[in-house]
Amino acid sequence: MGVIILKKVEVLITDYTHEGYGVGKIDGYPLFIPGALLGERVVCLIEKENKSFGRAKLLKVLQTSPERVKPRCDIFGICGGCDIMHMSYPAQLDFKLRMAQNSFRRLGNLNIQVDEIIGMDEPYYYRNKVQVPFGMRNNKVICGYYKKKSHDIASFDYCYIQPEYTTDIITFIRNLANEYKISAYDEINHSGIIRHVLIRNNYLNEVMI
């Protein structure tokens, strides 16, 4: 269990975790900082400290990476559906290539040079499988992805990483559940009807629900 120490520090981001968190070091001790980008100098608040690493909250960017962009999604950083929308698309591809090489090195002790990733023309609306949790809030059925590190639902009406018709289907089911008083699952009471909606689609835009 990490110890809460709440200490402000300034660090240079020199690497990423597999979750896309920036990594900065204090006297060799790594801090994992969500939202920080490679090459940035940031002020962060250390919130937990374990034997091998600490976790910190980004407070201020002193030196901004040219790869930092404004995320399209209004609930980015709250919703746990995606982690790297604050990176430019070329930076996202570089991050994924870096993580692939690190995985080969760390798990298999293999020094493999991964080929350049071929990007998409339009790097949105790409997911062909989604599993969306449903829940209740103020006696209304809601749906969305879980907030980071929790089972609290960040409700949405739009999502940029799944096809638009997938979002339409999910919101239609949510509205139908509210109209016909079909309850969503309650994790505490273990009651309710709809717990998740799972949708798959293929390149022909055929859909399975």
N, C-alpha and C positions, 0 to 999 in steps of 0.2 A: 504494500500500500504506500502510495506517495505521500510525502509530508508537505503540507501547505506552508509556504514560507513567504509569499507575496513580496518579491523584491524586484525593483526596476533595474534593468541593465541595458546597455547598448551593445549590439553585436553586428557583425558582418555575416550575411548569409552565403555559405559556401557549398551547400549541397541540398538535396531533397530527401525526404522519407518516401516510402512507397505510397503513402497517402497523399503526397503532394505538399506536405508541410515543409517550410523552409528550415534548414538546419544551421544554427550559429553556435559557436563554441566560446566558452569562458574558461580560460586556462586549460584547454583541451577537453572540457566537459561539455557534451552536446546538449543543446536546447532545441526542442521541436516546436516550431512556431507556425500555426495555421495562418495562411494569407500572406506570408512573406515569400519573396521571390529571390532567386539566385542573383547575387551581386548587389542586393540592396543592403544598406545600413539602416538598422531599425532600433527603436526603443521598444522593449517588451517587458511584461510583468511575469516573473516566474511564479507559477501557481502550484506546481507539484515538482518534487525532486525525488527521483529514485536513485538506486546505486549506479546505474549505467547511463541515465539520461534524465533530463527535466522537460517539463511541458510549460510553455509560456504563451501569454496572450499578446498579440500584436497591438501596440498602443499608437505608434507613430512611425512613419517611413521618413527617414532623414535624407536618404539618397535613393531615388526611385529607379527601378529597372526600366529600360526602354521597352521591355516585353510586357509590362503591366498594362492591362486594358480594363475598361469598365464592363463588368459582366452584364449581359443582356437581361438576366433574370433578376427580378426584384427581391427574391428570397434566397439568392445565392449567399452562402455563409451561414444560413439558418437551416435550410433543407439539406438533408444528407444525400441527396440524389447525385450530386456531382461536386468535385473538389477543386478543379483547375480552370474554371471559366474566367478567372482573373488573369490568366496567361494568354498571350497572343497565340494564334493557332500554330505558327511555326515553333513557338516555345513549348507548346503542348506535345508536338511530335518529338521534339528533342528530349523532353522529359521522359516520354514513353520509351524511346530508344535507350536512354541512360538507365532506366529501370530494368529493361530487358538484359542489358549487359551486366548490370550489378547482380541480377538474380542468378545468371549463369556463374558468375564469379563467386558469389556468396554460398550458393547451394551446391554447386557441382565442382567448384575450384577450376572452372574452365574460363580461359581468357579468350572469349569469342567476340569477334568484331561483327556486330549486328548491322545488316544493310540499312540504308536510309529508308524510313517509313514513307510509303506513298500516301499522301494526304487526299482528302476529299475536296471536291470543288466547293461544296457547301457543308461546312462542318457542324451542322445542326440536324435535328429530327432523324437521327440515325438508328436509334435502338430498335431492335426487332423483338425484344422481349421485355415486358415490364410487369412487376408485381406490386400493386398499389394497395397499401393498407387502408381500411375504412375504420372510422370510429365515430363517437358521439361527442358533440359539444353544444351545450345549451339546448339539449333535446333535439338537435338537428344532426343528421348524418353528414359527416365530412369525409374527405379523402385527400390523400397527398402522400408524400414520402416522410419517413421518420426524420426528425431533427437529429443532428449529429450526436452520437453516443447516447441515444435515448429511444424510447418508444412513444414520445409525443409526436403527434402528426402535424407537419407543416402543410396546411391545406393550400391548394393551388387551383387556379382556373386555366392556367396555361403552362406549358413546359416546352423548352427549346431542345431537349435531347431525345424526345420521342416523337413519332409522326403525329401530325396535328389530328388525324382521324382517331388515333389512339386516345388522345386527350378528350376528344369529343365523346367517344364511347364511355370513358370513365365518368365524365361529368353527367352524361345521360343516365347512367346507372345510379349515380348519387342522387340526381333529381328525382328519378323514379322511386328510389327508396324513401325519400322524404315525402313524395306525393302519396304513396301507399302505406306509409308508416311501417316500413321494413327496417328493423333496428340493425345497427352495426354492432360488431363484437366488442364486448367490454372485457379487457384483460384482467381486471380486478375481480369482477363478479363471475367471469366465465359464462357470460350470457350474450345473446344476440345472434343474428343470422349471418350477416356479411362480414367476413374478416379480411379477406383480400380479394382483389380482382386481378387475375392473371391474363395477360393478352400477348399473343405471339402473332407476328406477321411475316410474310416472305416477300421476295422481290417482285411477285405478281400482285402485291397488295391484297393477298388473301389473308383473312384474319381468323384466329381461333381465340375464343373467350372462355 
